[in-house]
Amino acid sequence: MPVAASRDSKPILMNAMNWTTDQNDAIRIIDRNVLVSAGAGSGKTAVLAERCAHLVADLKPACRVDRLLVVTFTDAAAAEMRVRIAAALRQRLERKAGDRWLREQLALIDAAPISTLHAFCRRTLARHFAAAGVEPGFTLLDAHEAALLRDETAARLFEELSQGDDELCRAYDELRHVYGSGSDARIQEVVLELHAFLESQPDPAAWITAARTMGGTGVQGGTGVSPVPVAQGGTGVSPVSTSSRAPSRNQPPPAALNEYWRALRADMLAESLRDHIESAEEISRDFDGVRGPEPLVAYLREHLNAARAWLDTLTKGAVDDACRAIAEFQVPRLPARSKKVQALPEEELARFDAAQQAVRDLRTSFQDGIQRIDARFSEADWAEGLNRVAPHVGVILQLVETFARRYAGAKRSMGALDFSDLERAMLRLLRESPAVAAALRDRYEHVLVDEYQDINPVQAEILRHVSREAGANRPGNLFCVGDVKQSIYRFRLAEPDLFVRRRRDYEKPDATGRLIHLRENFRSRPAVLTAINRIMSRLMTDDLGGVTYDDRVALRAGLPDDPKGGPVDAAPIELHLLETDLPSDEAADASLDEAADASDAGDDTQPEALEWERIEREAIVIARRMRAMKHEDPAIAWRDMVILMRSPAGRAPLLARMLARLGVPVFAERS
């Protein structure tokens, strides 16, 4: 399919910066949906603003600025985007003084629909309140107000449940004592979390229905719930279900799990075994051919052979056979320090000790994790366990439904909506009023979305309906930009897998959309990027982070080592890892002064570490390293060093105070 672009094929110049080829593609490609996977520091905000300016000023025919729908994640980001687009248009007006079209677009910029998705939903619902079924002058609860109302509603509900004597109250009382240690708090927390999750799903009722068909009974009949992964589909509804009613706790367990649970069990064990094998292979590579740890490498190879055999059995579908073999496996003792080993030179003996510790840690993780947990239960055990749990989970579902009705009633009595209501009412309007959805698709010639990795399934459906993804026979007009590696709003039920699935769709040869990678980083020097790439390539996979950190996504240097073009002696990049869980014997009675003395002496054992805030423990490491640098190079002054923090507010004073007590003169900016 040919790519439509503006009449000018040369790279656009903005703020004295020449756009890269990939940036230029992201700015100019139209008539199809586009997904831009933008790495850190790659200029994605500038590219998005320039694309908007290109559509308004350079494209023929041009698009009015008020016919762009630009969706950002925060109000501050929307305000910045508006300023950037206006600046780009003014630059063009300076080159085309007196251009009437550009002057008109600049006059319209303040009214252009550049906002958060919630603000867009609010404007649309206010305009179509009758069709949407909302009050024309509804009040929008902010996050704090909504949280207070949810807590008050839940507190009243659980108080009634604790004092009542109907069937649901009795079932709840049993649930509370079995899983809540007799307290409402934990059960209430689960109910609120599940309610929030369901509010982020396009069809909560379908999710609950599918969950009930997965096994288990509630107190009023029907079936219970299972933890259905949202990643299996856009609606969060599992495609796998059973139609049979789950047995009660007095009936014998089923002979076999249904296909969903059987597959989940096999996948969990297979993942654990693959991770274990990968770790063992890495240790083996590190010490293979090195004099000293030969007995440990041989030990590791035998263990690897066994693990690979278990994985092979598992992949053939014999899950119970694999579990039985793992459970019955007698882990041999580690090779000890023989006389031959003890006679090794000090350096080779140190390598043996390092290898022995690595193998010991691997052996412990196998015994405590795979052997005692992952492979402990047979299929019949799983079925029996699910059978026992199902009635309680069915009760939780009923509690969620009851809470949802109470909370909705409380908002209705106030004439109020919360942010989830905005999204759900908007989606309902688009689904039930095709004329409204069609009018929005006609109104907005281009739909541009920032931070796409942080949207949820309901928001994704709204964007699909207002863009041409939901309209037939017209070229795509949805432009999404984001970086799944930077997803930070999972606690707000963001679903990065939506980004991942779209990226995979656009990677296919017959894709109707275009995937563009922005990899050049214009924020950091090459030495920093090299270190980041090496670290992230070891940590990030599809399972952990939603993307395999390979050459496709690795950051590339967009800046020279020295902006003036001269050579730079890059300082080494160091990574210091602090343990989060420390042995209790490190929490001995010792004063902070003794800790500082230990730091000066290079002692890694910090007596009070368990009692210190993490930032204080970080200060110990920082102070030790700063002192070492001054000792290595007396020409280095304290003022030559700077400490950067992700979020200084509230933490900078604590760090500064700790550094001062450790003898490091420090000044902290708190703005």
ChimeraX attribute file (.defattr): number of C-alpha atoms within 10 A of each C-alpha:
attribute: neighborCount
match mode: 1-to-1
recipient: residues
	/A:1	7
	/A:2	7
	/A:3	11
	/A:4	12
	/A:5	18
	/A:6	18
	/A:7	9
	/A:8	10
	/A:9	9
	/A:10	9
	/A:11	16
	/A:12	17
	/A:13	11
	/A:14	15
	/A:15	9
	/A:16	7
	/A:17	9
	/A:18	12
	/A:19	17
	/A:20	14
	/A:21	11
	/A:22	14
	/A:23	27
	/A:24	18
	/A:25	21
	/A:26	25
	/A:27	24
	/A:28	23
	/A:29	18
	/A:30	23
	/A:31	17
	/A:32	21
	/A:33	24
	/A:34	25
	/A:35	23
	/A:36	25
	/A:37	26
	/A:38	27
	/A:39	22
	/A:40	19
	/A:41	17
	/A:42	22
	/A:43	18
	/A:44	22
	/A:45	19
	/A:46	18
	/A:47	23
	/A:48	25
	/A:49	23
	/A:50	27
	/A:51	25
	/A:52	28
	/A:53	26
	/A:54	23
	/A:55	23
	/A:56	23
	/A:57	22
	/A:58	19
	/A:59	17
	/A:60	12
	/A:61	10
	/A:62	14
	/A:63	20
	/A:64	19
	/A:65	29
	/A:66	19
	/A:67	17
	/A:68	20
	/A:69	25
	/A:70	27
	/A:71	26
	/A:72	22
	/A:73	17
	/A:74	16
	/A:75	16
	/A:76	12
	/A:77	17
	/A:78	19
	/A:79	15
	/A:80	16
	/A:81	24
	/A:82	21
	/A:83	15
	/A:84	19
	/A:85	23
	/A:86	22
	/A:87	18
	/A:88	20
	/A:89	24
	/A:90	18
	/A:91	15
	/A:92	18
	/A:93	18
	/A:94	10
	/A:95	9
	/A:96	11
	/A:97	12
	/A:98	10
	/A:99	12
	/A:100	10
	/A:101	14
	/A:102	21
	/A:103	14
	/A:104	12
	/A:105	21
	/A:106	18
	/A:107	13
	/A:108	14
	/A:109	18
	/A:110	15
	/A:111	11
	/A:112	18
	/A:113	20
	/A:114	25
	/A:115	22
	/A:116	21
	/A:117	23
	/A:118	21
	/A:119	17
	/A:120	18
	/A:121	21
	/A:122	20
	/A:123	13
	/A:124	17
	/A:125	23
	/A:126	15
	/A:127	12
	/A:128	17
	/A:129	19
	/A:130	12
	/A:131	15
	/A:132	21
	/A:133	12
	/A:134	19
	/A:135	15
	/A:136	14
	/A:137	10
	/A:138	16
	/A:139	13
	/A:140	17
	/A:141	16
	/A:142	11
	/A:143	10
	/A:144	9
	/A:145	11
	/A:146	19
	/A:147	13
	/A:148	11
	/A:149	15
	/A:150	19
	/A:151	15
	/A:152	13
	/A:153	18
	/A:154	23
	/A:155	15
	/A:156	13
	/A:157	17
	/A:158	19
	/A:159	11
	/A:160	12
	/A:161	19
	/A:162	16
	/A:163	11
	/A:164	14
	/A:165	12
	/A:166	10
	/A:167	11
	/A:168	17
	/A:169	19
	/A:170	16
	/A:171	19
	/A:172	24
	/A:173	20
	/A:174	15
	/A:175	22
	/A:176	20
	/A:177	12
	/A:178	12
	/A:179	13
	/A:180	15
	/A:181	12
	/A:182	14
	/A:183	15
	/A:184	20
	/A:185	13
	/A:186	14
	/A:187	20
	/A:188	22
	/A:189	13
	/A:190	14
	/A:191	21
	/A:192	19
	/A:193	14
	/A:194	14
	/A:195	18
	/A:196	16
	/A:197	17
	/A:198	20
	/A:199	21
	/A:200	23
	/A:201	23
	/A:202	23
	/A:203	17
	/A:204	17
	/A:205	13
	/A:206	15
	/A:207	19
	/A:208	22
	/A:209	15
	/A:210	24
	/A:211	24
	/A:212	26
	/A:213	21
	/A:214	27
	/A:215	28
	/A:216	29
	/A:217	26
	/A:218	21
	/A:219	18
	/A:220	11
	/A:221	11
	/A:222	16
	/A:223	27
	/A:224	30
	/A:225	26
	/A:226	22
	/A:227	9
	/A:228	18
	/A:229	10
	/A:230	17
	/A:231	15
	/A:232	13
	/A:233	14
	/A:234	20
	/A:235	19
	/A:236	24
	/A:237	23
	/A:238	21
	/A:239	10
	/A:240	15
	/A:241	17
	/A:242	14
	/A:243	11
	/A:244	12
	/A:245	16
	/A:246	23
	/A:247	18
	/A:248	14
	/A:249	16
	/A:250	8
	/A:251	10
	/A:252	11
	/A:253	20
	/A:254	17
	/A:255	11
	/A:256	14
	/A:257	19
	/A:258	15
	/A:259	12
	/A:260	16
	/A:261	19
	/A:262	16
	/A:263	13
	/A:264	11
	/A:265	19
	/A:266	20
	/A:267	15
	/A:268	13
	/A:269	19
	/A:270	19
	/A:271	13
	/A:272	17
	/A:273	20
	/A:274	14
	/A:275	11
	/A:276	20
	/A:277	20
	/A:278	13
	/A:279	15
	/A:280	22
	/A:281	16
	/A:282	12
	/A:283	18
	/A:284	23
	/A:285	12
	/A:286	12
	/A:287	18
	/A:288	16
	/A:289	11
	/A:290	13
	/A:291	15
	/A:292	23
	/A:293	24
	/A:294	18
	/A:295	17
	/A:296	23
	/A:297	25
	/A:298	14
	/A:299	17
	/A:300	19
	/A:301	14
	/A:302	10
	/A:303	16
	/A:304	18
	/A:305	11
	/A:306	15
	/A:307	20
	/A:308	15
	/A:309	13
	/A:310	21
	/A:311	20
	/A:312	14
	/A:313	17
	/A:314	20
	/A:315	14
	/A:316	9
	/A:317	13
	/A:318	14
	/A:319	24
	/A:320	18
	/A:321	15
	/A:322	23
	/A:323	24
	/A:324	16
	/A:325	18
	/A:326	22
	/A:327	18
	/A:328	10
	/A:329	12
	/A:330	9
	/A:331	12
	/A:332	9
	/A:333	9
	/A:334	15
	/A:335	14
	/A:336	13
	/A:337	14
	/A:338	8
	/A:339	8
	/A:340	8
	/A:341	18
	/A:342	14
	/A:343	11
	/A:344	14
	/A:345	10
	/A:346	10
	/A:347	10
	/A:348	17
	/A:349	18
	/A:350	14
	/A:351	16
	/A:352	25
	/A:353	17
	/A:354	14
	/A:355	22
	/A:356	20
	/A:357	13
	/A:358	16
	/A:359	21
	/A:360	15
	/A:361	12
	/A:362	17
	/A:363	20
	/A:364	13
	/A:365	14
	/A:366	19
	/A:367	17
	/A:368	11
	/A:369	14
	/A:370	20
	/A:371	20
	/A:372	14
	/A:373	13
	/A:374	21
	/A:375	23
	/A:376	16
	/A:377	18
	/A:378	17
	/A:379	18
	/A:380	15
	/A:381	16
	/A:382	18
	/A:383	21
	/A:384	20
	/A:385	14
	/A:386	20
	/A:387	24
	/A:388	17
	/A:389	19
	/A:390	26
	/A:391	26
	/A:392	24
	/A:393	23
	/A:394	26
	/A:395	24
	/A:396	23
	/A:397	21
	/A:398	20
	/A:399	25
	/A:400	22
	/A:401	16
	/A:402	14
	/A:403	22
	/A:404	21
	/A:405	11
	/A:406	17
	/A:407	19
	/A:408	16
	/A:409	13
	/A:410	16
	/A:411	19
	/A:412	14
	/A:413	8
	/A:414	10
	/A:415	15
	/A:416	18
	/A:417	20
	/A:418	17
	/A:419	18
	/A:420	16
	/A:421	19
	/A:422	21
	/A:423	24
	/A:424	21
	/A:425	21
	/A:426	25
	/A:427	24
	/A:428	16
	/A:429	23
	/A:430	21
	/A:431	15
	/A:432	13
	/A:433	14
	/A:434	12
	/A:435	12
	/A:436	17
	/A:437	21
	/A:438	17
	/A:439	11
	/A:440	19
	/A:441	21
	/A:442	15
	/A:443	15
	/A:444	21
	/A:445	20
	/A:446	26
	/A:447	22
	/A:448	24
	/A:449	23
	/A:450	25
	/A:451	22
	/A:452	28
	/A:453	26
	/A:454	24
	/A:455	25
	/A:456	24
	/A:457	24
	/A:458	21
	/A:459	23
	/A:460	17
	/A:461	22
	/A:462	23
	/A:463	20
	/A:464	16
	/A:465	20
	/A:466	26
	/A:467	27
	/A:468	25
	/A:469	19
	/A:470	16
	/A:471	16
	/A:472	8
	/A:473	7
	/A:474	11
	/A:475	15
	/A:476	22
	/A:477	22
	/A:478	24
	/A:479	25
	/A:480	22
	/A:481	25
	/A:482	24
	/A:483	24
	/A:484	23
	/A:485	21
	/A:486	15
	/A:487	18
	/A:488	12
	/A:489	14
	/A:490	13
	/A:491	7
	/A:492	13
	/A:493	18
	/A:494	20
	/A:495	24
	/A:496	26
	/A:497	23
	/A:498	20
	/A:499	24
	/A:500	19
	/A:501	15
	/A:502	15
	/A:503	19
	/A:504	11
	/A:505	16
	/A:506	19
	/A:507	15
	/A:508	12
	/A:509	7
	/A:510	9
	/A:511	12
	/A:512	16
	/A:513	22
	/A:514	21
	/A:515	20
	/A:516	19
	/A:517	19
	/A:518	28
	/A:519	23
	/A:520	23
	/A:521	21
	/A:522	17
	/A:523	15
	/A:524	18
	/A:525	18
	/A:526	20
	/A:527	15
	/A:528	15
	/A:529	18
	/A:530	15
	/A:531	14
	/A:532	14
	/A:533	18
	/A:534	13
	/A:535	13
	/A:536	15
	/A:537	15
	/A:538	11
	/A:539	12
	/A:540	16
	/A:541	14
	/A:542	10
	/A:543	9
	/A:544	10
	/A:545	17
	/A:546	17
	/A:547	17
	/A:548	19
	/A:549	21
	/A:550	15
	/A:551	11
	/A:552	11
	/A:553	20
	/A:554	20
	/A:555	25
	/A:556	20
	/A:557	20
	/A:558	17
	/A:559	14
	/A:560	15
	/A:561	17
	/A:562	12
	/A:563	9
	/A:564	7
	/A:565	8
	/A:566	8
	/A:567	10
	/A:568	9
	/A:569	8
	/A:570	11
	/A:571	8
	/A:572	9
	/A:573	11
	/A:574	7
	/A:575	8
	/A:576	8
	/A:577	8
	/A:578	11
	/A:579	9
	/A:580	9
	/A:581	8
	/A:582	11
	/A:583	10
	/A:584	11
	/A:585	10
	/A:586	15
	/A:587	16
	/A:588	13
	/A:589	10
	/A:590	13
	/A:591	11
	/A:592	17
	/A:593	11
	/A:594	14
	/A:595	20
	/A:596	21
	/A:597	14
	/A:598	17
	/A:599	21
	/A:600	16
	/A:601	10
	/A:602	13
	/A:603	12
	/A:604	11
	/A:605	12
	/A:606	21
	/A:607	20
	/A:608	19
	/A:609	23
	/A:610	18
	/A:611	12
	/A:612	14
	/A:613	12
	/A:614	14
	/A:615	13
	/A:616	19
	/A:617	19
	/A:618	18
	/A:619	20
	/A:620	22
	/A:621	16
	/A:622	18
	/A:623	20
	/A:624	21
	/A:625	15
	/A:626	17
	/A:627	16
	/A:628	13
	/A:629	16
	/A:630	13
	/A:631	11
	/A:632	10
	/A:633	10
	/A:634	8
	/A:635	10
	/A:636	13
	/A:637	11
	/A:638	14
	/A:639	9
	/A:640	7
	/A:641	10
	/A:642	11
	/A:643	9
	/A:644	7
	/A:645	10
	/A:646	6
	/A:647	9
	/A:648	15
	/A:649	12
	/A:650	9
	/A:651	14
	/A:652	19
	/A:653	15
	/A:654	17
	/A:655	24
	/A:656	19
	/A:657	17
	/A:658	22
	/A:659	21
	/A:660	15
	/A:661	12
	/A:662	20
	/A:663	11
	/A:664	17
	/A:665	12
	/A:666	16
	/A:667	13
	/A:668	14
	/A:669	9
	/A:670	11
	/A:671	5
